[in-house]
Amino acid sequence: MDIFKTDDNSTPLTEEEKQQLKAKWVTTRAELNELETKGIAEAEIWLLKNKRDILSIDFIKILHKKMFGSIWKWAGMFRTTERNIGVAPYEIQPRLRILLDDIKFWIENGTYSEKEIAIRFHHRLVQIHPFPNGNGRISRLMADLLMKQFGQNNLIWGNGNLTEISVLRKNIFRLCMMLIMVTILLYSTLSMMASNLKALCKIGLKKYLIFRNFIFSFGI
């Protein structure tokens, strides 16, 4: 069994990145997930003991290393290869600086509600996708840390934990499928109405011409 086989929640790793697995004894995906879950739990304990400025590039890198450093050698290091999601590697640091400056500006000026700022933070961080893997998990944790900084409760992520968001993704997929079906149905209905209207116009025009010719026949 390929423990690196990706699912809907994972970013594919390069062959070089796969070779940087520290836990060589891991033989199944379940074991790898369990190990990563443990690493995240340890990072959360570390957070309780260390109060830092979370809105910095250094903090994001340190947190990622705390989450995955016992499993992956590349933990805490920005990716150097392209992905099917995320910005180009050379754009990661500049885009993160812009994001963090935006967050600080929104907080200082009350641009959005606290919850919306945290959601936007998560969304933009996922878009940048700075690390080889674990981007969704660190983005959710960073958003939750921001909510705690605001004195608010954590956001709700799918079934409520950092390691599994398949429920959320499935719900989004179902919603998209429903929207597609409604769009197709609406298009079909409008097309049918347009065809019927066109037919009615033709019938109306034909009747008008017959009536006009009838009137003209009397010399009116």
Secondary structure, DSSP 8 states (H G I E B T S, - for coil): --TT---TT-----HHHHTTBS-TT--SHHHHHHHHHHHHHHHHHHHHH-----SSHHHHHHHHHHHHTTTBTTTTS---S--SSS--GGGHHHHHHHHHHHHHHHHHHT-S-HHHHHHHHHHHHHHH--SSS-HHHHHHHHHHHHHHHTT------TTTSSS--HHHHHHHHHHHHHHHHHHHHHHHHHHHHHHHHHHHHHHHHHHHHHHHHHHHTTT-
